[in-house]
Amino acid sequence: MSSTLPAMSVDLPSPTPTRRKRHLALPVLLLATAVLYLWGLGASGWANSFYSAAAQAGSQDWTAFFFGSSDAGNSITVDKTPASLWVMALSARLFGVNAWSILVPQALMGVAAVGLLFATVRRWYGPAAGLIAGAVMTLTPVAVLMFRFNNPDALLVLLLVAGAYATVRAVESGATKWLVWAGVFVGFGFLAKMLQALLVVPVFALVYLIAGPPKLGRRILQLLLAGVALIVSSGWYVAIVELVPASARPYIGGSQRNSLLELTLGYNGLGRLNGNETGSVGGGPGGGWGETGWTRMFDAAQGGQVAWLLPAALILLAVGLAVTARTARTDRTRAGFVLWGGWLLITAGVFSFMAGIFHAYYTVALAPALGALAGMGAVTLWRRWNTAWAAPVAAATVAVTAWWSYELLGRSGEFLPWLRWAVLLGGLLAALGLLASARLPVRVAGMIAALAFTVVLAGPAAYAMDTAATPHSGSIPSAGPFVTADSGGRGGRGPGMPPGAPGVGTARNGGAPWGGTPPNGMGQGDRAQGGMGRGGGMGGGMGGLLNASTPGADVVELLRRDADSYTWVAAAIGSQNASGYQLASGEPVMPIGGFNGSDPSPTLAQFQQYVADRRIHYFIGGDGMRGDSQISAWVAAIFQATTVDGLTVYDLTSSSGSAS
């Protein structure tokens, strides 16, 4: 076939493991991945309580399950489509509502994604390439973070890797069914994290259009059918939600007009690109989500999360495209580089220039492409080792990667300070060894290649281990040790840090996304507790926006009192505040204003009617974050405040109050 790689030089070992090693290598990789992603998982508790509370609600009520409601009373949904919540809620129904039932599904998704990436890369490049790809993805720090967390990104990545696998099978066979499956996987990826899933669609289509076996007309028709499959597999849910009367479902969180279509195209759509996201905590064009540009993936906030092998991946992508430039249209080697290179470039490009809400953990979507390009590129170079240019390119790639790891490790100066020097010196030695490998015995050359592989993964592996050993919680988690400076010694920035804020690094566990005192005096919160307040106090960074409240025993007892008599045992401003009370009590708590406290749900008139109908027992005040001031002011004017565990509570059923 035209895609067959040139034969290797006879004096070099094959990059393909022996049959026995090949049978053992994948189980060992998957076992190691499972241990890394599952060990000590419960230490993170509820992780992102915003989603944990919604999973709890879905485990209690099927309407909340279907719509992704924040509470079992179905007042408002989360600000995403609910596919990832469906998985967690089903797990909670089976095993009870606890940290493990919420977090284990994401860890298992990570193991499955690594295995599927191995299978995808192996088909065209061999087992060695698949193992390298899987190992790189496993040890990417942000992947360790997100597959041990309960954000929608874990399911998104798994489904997109499944889409890439289906695309590869379509290119091999020319079968329409595989393209349809690719569309279905991406469509359900939309149900996990909306329009982000569609970033890979142009790449999948381009790969099949270039390399698919059938004639051009048939390829175009097949792609149209795949597009229909994508629309149906994602659009059915949007259609149902839009057709159900607003009175028969919860308010759509994140929207200003109670519309999932508006949420899709606005707050979670074009608003992410241009920064014009009505209701966002950043507010206004630009939103204050950090500097944009081509260097964004390398800066202090993102670099240590995902960029360790990014320079190497770009080099290997260029090499792969260059050596396959004159091959036949259906050449699979080139198709693979187009597939994974396109995934990397488009996704990283959008992340680099999007002016709306952006957090460093989004970059987990780059991990499969980085792993694939590393594995494909390494094997492609090895199979051309008898050429004059292969060894110098390999040496340069290792040297650049070692230098870049040295720079990234320098941003966390107190974290294993010896490692950065070991990586730099080891990388330089490995690079020199690769240059001289043609004159060395085969066994020595193999040892040099093993040294190079160890060196390039040492930095991300250290960050990955640190990430797995550290509990994470809140809305903006960050992988790896605390970043204090960029490579030039200048102050670093945390994910989502507004321009001009103090440059002191990333938040580890979901407090404010920067150290020191952010604007408006909102503190970062306690590292060990993930920035969560204690006793009956409010949540952590940004006045409870980023972390759940942690109510004391007296507050929990109060909320559970006569709970069956009410739809909501309490109402609180903002979903994170409400989620803490809900998870602690096990009873529905209404989150006024949704995640940001800025959604028009409920209106004052609606809230007054709920109170008149005795559907809400308590109102929890003093949260300190922006929200519906009309509701807060009305409650404070009508009802008498009491203090429980230092928390201001209003009994909305007290005889001293009046709902009129």
N, C-alpha and C positions, 0 to 999 in steps of 0.2 A: 504494500500500500504506500501511497505517497507520504503518509504520516509516519512511516517507520523511521526511527532514529538511526543515524549512522552507527556502524559497529564500533565497539570500543577497542582501544589499543590492546594488544595481547599482553602487555606487561603491566596492566592495571587490573586491580580486583573489580569485580562487578559491583555496581551500586545496589543490585537486587540481592536481598538476603537469601541464604540457603532455605530449602523448603522447611526444615525444622525451625529455624529462627523466624521465618515468616509466619509460621503458625503460632508462635509464642509472642511475637512482637506486638501485634495488635491487642491481644488480651492484656498484656502487661501495660500498654499505653492506656487502655480504657480503665484498668484497675487503678493505675496511678492517678488518672484524672478524677475518678470517683472518690478516691481518698482525699485528694486536694480540695474537691468541691463540697464534700460531705463532712469532713472531720471538724468537730466542734461547731457545727452549723447553728445549733441552738443558742450560742452565745450572743447572736445578734437580735434575739428576742423577736419582736414584731417587725424588725427591719424598717421598711417604709409603712408606717401605720396607716397611711392614707389608703393603700391597697389592701392591707391586712384587714382593716375594718370592713371594706367592701366585700372581701372574701368571706368574712364572718357573716355579713348580711346575706350573701348569696347562699350560704349553708343553712340559713334559717328560713328563707322565703324564696320561692321560685320566681316571683316577679322581680325581686331584687337580683336574683341570679341572671335572668335573661337580660335585663337592662344595665346591669353593672351599677346598682345603686350603692351609695355610700352607707345607707342604713336600711334596716329591714322594714322601716316605716315608709320607705320609697319616697322620700322628699326630693332627692337630687342624685344624679349619677356622678361617677368619676368623670374626668375630662378626657377619657379615651374610650374607644370601643372595647368591649369587655372580654375578648377571647382569653387573655391570660388570667383574668379573674375566674372564668369558667373552670379552668384547670385547678386553681387553688381552692375554689369553693367546693368542687367535687371531692378533692382530697380532704377538706375539712369535714364534709359530710360523712366520709368513710372513717376518718381517724380522729375526729374531734378537732375543735378549734385550738390550735397551739402553734408554737413557733415552728416545729418540725413539719407539721402537715402543711404549713404555708410555704416553707422554704425548700423542702426536699424536691418538689416538682421542678423547680428551676435548676437545681443541681443535676437532676437526671436529664433535663433538657440539654444541659451542657455536655454531659457524657455522650448523649445521642448525637449532638452536633459535631463533636470531635470524631466520632465513629463514622458519621456520614461524610464529613470532609475527607477523611482517609479514603473511604470507598470511592469518592468522586475523583480525587487526584490520582489514586492508584490505577484507575481504568486506563488512563492514557500515558502515565509516566512511571508506573511501577510501584511496588510496595515501599521502597526506600523513600520515594518522594511523598507518598501518602503518610508515612510515619513522621517524616520531618514536618509536614504540614500540620498533622495532628498535634505534635509536640509543641510547635510554635504557638498554635492557638490555645492549647491547654495552659501554657505558661505566660500568655499575655496578661499583664496585671489586671487590666480592666475586664477581661473575660472572667478571671477568678472572682472579681468583685461582683459582677452582674449575675453570674451563675450561682452565687451564694446569696442573692438578694431577690426581692419579689417585685421588681419593676417589670414592665411588659417586654423589655429588651431581650430577655432570654428566649421567650417563645418566638419573637421576631427573627432572631438570628437562626434558630433551628429551622424555621420555615423557609427562610431565604436560602440556606444551604441545601435544603431539600429541593428548592426550585432550581438551584444550580445543578444538582445531581440529575434531575429530570431533563434539563437542557442538554447535558452531556449525553444522556441516553438517546435523546432525540437526534442529536448530531450523528451519533453512531448508526442509528437504524433508519432515520427518516420517518419514523412512525408518528402519526398525529397524536396518538394517545399520550406520548411523553410530553409533547408541547402543551397539551391540555392540562396534564398534571402540573407542569410548571406554572401555568396560569392559576390553577387552584391553590397551590402552595403560596404563591404571592398574594392571592386574594385573601386567604386566611391570615397572611401576614398583615394585611391591611386591618383586619379585625383585631389584631394585637396592638398595632401602633400607627394605624392610619397611613397617611401619605408617605411616611418614610419608607414603607415597604416598596413603593413604586420606583425608588431610585435605581433599582437593578433592572427594571423592565426594559429600558432601551438597550442595555448590554445583552441581556438574554436574546432579545429579538435580533440584534446585530450579529451575534455569534451564529445563530441559525440561518440568518439570511446569507451570511458569507459561506458557511461551511456545511450547511444541510445538504444531504445527498440528492434530493429531488430537483427537478427543474425549477427555474425561478418562479413561474406562475404558481406552481403547487406550493412552493415554500411560502409565498405571500398568503395564499389561501389558508395554509396551516397556521400561520401566525395570527391571522384574523380570528380563526377559531380559538386559538389560545387566548386572544384578547377577550373574546366572548366569555370564556371560562373564568377569566380573571374578574370580569365585571359581575358575572352571576354569583361567584363565590364570595365576593365582597359586598355587592350591591343589595343582595337579598335582605341583609340586616338593616342597611340604611333605609331601604324602602319600607320595611315593617315599622321601624321606629317613626318614620315620617308620617305614615298612614294612621298609626294609632293616635286617637285624640289625646291632646295634652292632659285632659282630665283623667285619663285612664292609665297614665304612666308617670314616672318621676320626671322632674325637670332635667334637661340635658346640661350637665355641668360643663363649664367652660364656654358656653354660648351665652349670648346676650338676648336671644329671641327664642329660646327653648327649641332649638333646631339642631339635629345631628348633622344635617347638611351644612349648616352655617359653621358648626364646630370643625367639620372636615376641611372646608375651604378657607376658613378664616383663622381662628386661634391656632389650630393644628395644621394649617395649610399655608396659604400665601403669607400669613402673618409671621410664620417662622422664617420666611425668606427676607421680607422687607422690614420686619420689626414692628409693623403696625398691628398690634394685638390688643384689641379692646378688652379690658378686664385683666390684662396681665399685671403682675406685681411690678414689672419694670416700667410699663406704661409708655406709650408714645413711640414714634419711629426710632429705631435704633435700640430701644429698650434697655440699654446699659448692660449688655451681655458680653462685654469684652471686645477686644480689637479683632477685626476681621482681616483676612489676607492670606496669602499663600503660606506664611510661616505659622499659622495658627495651630496646626497639628504638632508643631515642634516646640511650642512655647511652654512656660512653666506649668500651666494648668493641664495641658494635654500630653506633653512629651513623655512623662514617666508612666502615663496610663497605657499608651499604645504604640509610641513611635520608635521603640527600640530597634526594630528591623525595618523601619520604613525606608531609610536610605538604601539598604540592601535590596529590598523589594523593588524599588524603582530601578536600580542598576540591573537586576536580573530580568525585570520586565523588558528593558531596552535590549538586553542581550537576546532574550527569547524572540522578540519581534524581528531583530536584525538577522538572526540565523535562519529564520523561517520566511524571510521576505520573498524569496523566489520559489517557494513551494506551491503545490497545486491548491486550488481553491478549497478543497475539502480537507486540507492538512489539519490533523487533529492537534498536533503540537502547537501550531500557531493559534488554532481556535481556543485552546486552553489559556494561552497568554492573553488573548483578547477578552476572554470571559472574566478571568480573575483580575487582570489589569484594568479592564473597564470598570469592574465593581469597585476597585480601590480608588481609581482616579475620580469617578463621578461622585462617589460617596464622600471622599475626603474633600473634593472641591466644594460640594454643597455645604458641608460642615464648616469649611474655612471661610465662606463668604456669607452665610446666613446671618442676618442682622437681628433676628428675633431670638426667642428663648433658646439658649444652647447650654448644655452641661457636658462636662468632660466624659461622663459615662456613656454618652451617645456613641462614642468612638468604638464601643464593643462591636459595632457593625463592620468595622474594618478588620477585625481579627481573622475571620476566615480567609479573606483575600491575602492578607500578609502571610499567613501560614502556607497557603497554596503556592504563592509566588516563590517563597523560600524553598519549598520542597521541589517544585518544578524547575526552578532556576538552578539549584544545586545539582540535580541529576542531569540536566541538560549540559551544564559545564563538564561534569564528569564524563559523560559519554562522548565529549569532544576534546578530551584531555590531550589527545595526540596532535591537536592543532597548536599553532604557535601562540595564539592569543588566550587560550582557556586558562592556563595557570596564572598569567598576570592579572586577568580579570578577577579570578577567584581570590587572589592575594589582595587586590585592591578592595574588593568587597568586604573581606574579613577585616582589613585594616581600618576602613571607614566605619564599619560597625563597631569595632573595638573603641575607636576614638569617640564615637557618638555615645556609646555606653559610658565611657569615662566622663563625658560632659553631663549626661543625665544623672549619674550617680553623684556628681559634684553638687547637684542642686539639693541633695539631702546629705549635707556634709557630716552629720552626726550618725548616719546610718552606715554601718560597716565601712569605715573610712579606708580600710586596707583593700576593699574589693575593687574600687575603681582603678587602683594601680595594678592589681593583679590582672584585671581584664585588659588594660592597655598593654602591659608588657606581654601578656600571653597572646594577645591578638597580633602584636607585631612579630613575635616569634613564629606564630602559626603562619602569618603571611609570608615571611621569609622562607619558611619550610615549604610552603606551597610552590613558591618560585623555584625552589631547588628540587622538587619532588621527582622530576624526570630523571635526575641523576642518583636517586636514592632507591634502596630496596623497596619492594612492594609493601612489606610489613611496616616499614618506617613511614612510607607515604600514607598508609592507612591510619597510623597513629597520629600523624599530623592533621589529617582530615578530622579525626575524632577530637583533637585538641581545638581545632577551629570551631567545630560545632559546639563544644562545651563553652568556649569563650563567648561566642555570640549570644548564647542563651543564659549566661551567668547572671547578668544584670536583671533581665526580666524575671528570671527564676527567683532571685532574691526578693524582688518586689512582690512577686506572686505569693511567696511564703509569708511575707509580712502581712499581706492583705488577708490571707486565710487565717492568720493568727490574731487578727484584730477585729473585734465586733464592730459592725457598721449599722447605723440607723439613720432615719430622717429622709429628707427629700433630695439631698445632693451629696451622696456618698462619693468617696474618692479612694482610689487604689494606692497602695504603696505607702511608704513613710512620708512624714510631713515635709513638704517642699518649702525651703526657706529662701531660695534664690535661683535665678536662671544661671546659665552656663557662664555668664560674665560677672557673676557675683551680685547682680542687681536683684532687688526684691521680686519675688515671684507673685503670681496671682492664682487665686483659687478659681474653680469653675463658676462661671456666671458672675465674676467679679466686675462691678461697674468701673469704668474708667475713672482714675483719680483716687480710688480707694487705696488704703494702705497696702503696700506690696509685701505681704508676709506669708504667702503660701496657701495651700489647699486645706479645706476642712476634711478631717478624717471621717467623721461619723455623723454628718448631717446637720451640724450647726450652721452658722452663717458661713458662706463659702469663702471666707477669708479670715485671717487672724486679726487680733486687735479689736478695735471698736469700730464697726461699720457705721455708715450714716444712720442718723436718728438714734444712736446710742444702743443699738440692738446687739447684744453680745453673742459670741460664738457658741458658748455653752461648754459643758464639761465633756472632755474627750471620752472618758470611760463610760459615761452615761449617754453618749451620743447627743449631747446638747439638750437633753430633756430636763425640764424642771422637776423639782422634787416636792414631796408632800402634796399639797393641793394646789401648787403653783401652776403657772402657765407653762407652755411648751418652751422649746429652746430658741435657737437663733431666729431673728426677724419676727419677734413677738408671737411665736407659735405657728408661723407659716411653715417652717421647715421641719418641725418635730411635733410629735404628739404630746399632749398633756399627760402627766403622771399623777393621777389623783391618789390621795391618801385613803386609808381604810374607812374613815368616817364618811367621806364623800361617796365612796362606792356603796356603803351601807345605805346612805340616803337615797341614792339613785335606784337601788333595788327595792325600796319600800313601795309596796302596792304597784309594782311595775306592770303587772298584767292589766291594770285599769287604764293604761294610757298607750297611745300609739308610739309616743316618744317619751322616754323618762326625763329627757332634758333637751334643751336647745343651746347651742354655743356658736359663736362666730368662727367660721372657718372649719374646713374639713379636718385638718390635722388636730386642732383643739378638740373637736367633737370625737375624733377617732380614739383618742386616749381614754376618754370617759366611756365610750362604747365598748372598747376591748376589755377594759377593767371590769365593767359591770355585766357585760354580756347582753345588754339591752340597747335598743335603738336610741340614738341621740341625733337630733336634727342638726346638720351643719349649715348654718345660715350663711349664704353667700358663696358656698362651694369652696374650692381649694384656696383661692385668693381672697375670699371674703367679699368679692366684688360682683358675683353673679346676682341678678335680680330675683333671687329665690330664697325664701318666699317674699312676696311684697308685704308691706305693713298691714294692708287689709286682710291678706291671707293669714298672716300670723295672728292677727287679732281674732279672726274667725276660729282658728285652731284653738286658741286660748278659750274663747267663749264656748266651744264644744268640749272643753276639758280633755283635749287630746295631748297636751304637753304638760308635764308636771312642773319642771323647773327650768329656769333660765340661768345659765352660768355666765357671769359677767367678768370684767377685769382682765380680758385676754390680751389687751394691749396691741392688737393688730387692727388694721383698717377693716371696716365692714359696714353693715347697714346701720348707720347712726340713728336712723329713725326708729328702728325696732329697739335698739338699746335705750334710746332716750324715752320711748314710750313705756318700756318695762320699768325703768328707774323712776318714772313719774307716777306710775300707778301702783306698783307693788313694793312691799317693804323688803329691804335687803337684810340678809343674815350672813354670818361668816362661819364657814365650816372648813377646818384645816387651813385657814388663811385664805380661803376662796370665797368670793362674793357670790351668793346664790339667792335667787328670787323664787319663791313658791308661787307659781302662776295660778294655783287653785285656792290661795288663801282668801279668807273672807274679807280681808282688808283691801284687796284689789278689786278692780272692776274691769271687765273686758270691753266695756262700751266706750 
